[in-house]
Amino acid sequence: MLVGGASLFVFCPLTAAAAAPARQQDLSRVVCIGGAITEILYALGQQARIVAVDTTSQYPPVALREKRSVGYMRAVSAEGVLSMRPTLILAMEDAGPPQALEQLRASGISLVRIDNTLSPAAVTGRVRQLATLFKAQVQGARLTASIDKGFQELAAWRRAHPPRKRVLFVLSLQNGRPMVAGKGTEADAIITLAGGINAAGALDGYKPVSGEALAALAPDAVLAMDHAGPGIDTSALDTPGFRLTPAGRRRALIKMDGSYLLGLGPRTPAAALDLARRLQSI
């Protein structure tokens, strides 16, 4: 991940499952639990092997239309997944609940966990892991080359536009209090990749904050998903807490598609560059 002038590329080890030889896997009926997995397999031309996906698999849009659904990735049912008669289950590391994943592991069906880190090395690492597993190394090499080029373009943009903005990612509003993203979240990672400073970086995970705390965080811009809950629009910037911030005074709200912004897949460099350009315009 970018820190100051450091390189975008950092070492990120793959999960132990990546070492499993592809020949040991039956790839005929695959269940994908995680939008990044689905996106990568479609990009590798392996969609015919997929029998079911989770609800975060929103790209490409056809995935949710043509594949069965196993529900939300953090609330899957082992029975629901097994009802798809999978020969291989691919799940992001943050899929759950843990009990369901344990049941799937105990079923004897091959379960491969995929790293959920959001960094340049991790994005290309996921592609290489899945390309090796599906014996699609040629397609994987093309895809990783495209991703690498995107991160290089992002790095060039950041070198040319060094000023950094304080960005507050708001997941939702709960009783008028924003739920914001601290460190260790995908939102924190994408803000950093885009050259921003996470205004809530002193917090861990997602936390609700008060109006007084908002003023102290002093974001230059508020970032939200475009399908987030009601209330996350420019009117939210008129509330007392936001009104005292630079973002509130400038009415600086950026909304982006959630699967694009936080998807952990091949579109990550493009999403980070889009965010960087929008921050520059504030």
C-alpha positions, 0 to 999 in steps of 0.5 A: 500500500502507498505510504508517502512516496513508497512504491504501490507494490508490497509483499502479500502472501497468499493463503495456504490454500493457494498451494493446493495443486489444481489437479486435486480440485473438481472444478465442475460446480463452483460456489463463489462467496465474495464479489471479488472471486466472482468478478475475477472468475468472469474476467478469466472466462471461467463463469460456466463453472459457477453454479451459485454466487453471493449477493455481493457478486454484483459485477459483472451484473449478469452474475446475479441474474444467471447464477443462483444466490447463496445469500449475503457473504457474511451470513451464508447458510451451510445448508444453502451452499451445500444444496447447490451440490458444489464440487468446490467452494471459494470463500473470501477470508471474511465470509461467514458466519464462522460456524457455517464455514466450519460446517462447509469445511467438515462436509468434505467438499473442497473449500478454498479461502481467498485473501481479502486484503486490499492492496495492489499485491493482494489484488494481483495475488488473488488473480494469480491464485485463481488463474492457477487453480483454474489452469487459466494462467494465460488469461491470468497473465493478461489480467494481472498485466492490465491491473499492474498498468492501472496501479502504475497510472494511479501512482503517476497521478498521485505523484503529479497531485501530491496534496492529500485530502481528509476523507470520511467514509460513512457506511450508514446513518444510525439514529442520525449518527454516522457509522464511519470506517476506521483502520482495518477496513476496505474503505480505509485501504481504498482511501489510502490507495487514492492518496487520501487520509482517512479522517477516522484512521484512529478508530478500529473497524466501523464505529458510530460517531457523535456530532462533536466527534465529527467536528474533531475529525474535520473531513474535507470530503465525505465518501459513501456508497451510492446504494447506502441507506436513506439519509446519506446525501447532501442533506446529511451535510446540513446536520449540526455535526457535519456542518462544522466540518470542511466537507459540510461547508463545501457540501463535499459528498462523493458517492460511488458504487460499492462493489466498484469502490470496495470490491477487492477485484480487478477494478480496484486501480480504476476505482482508486484513480476515480476517487483520487480525481474526484478528491482533487476536484474538491 
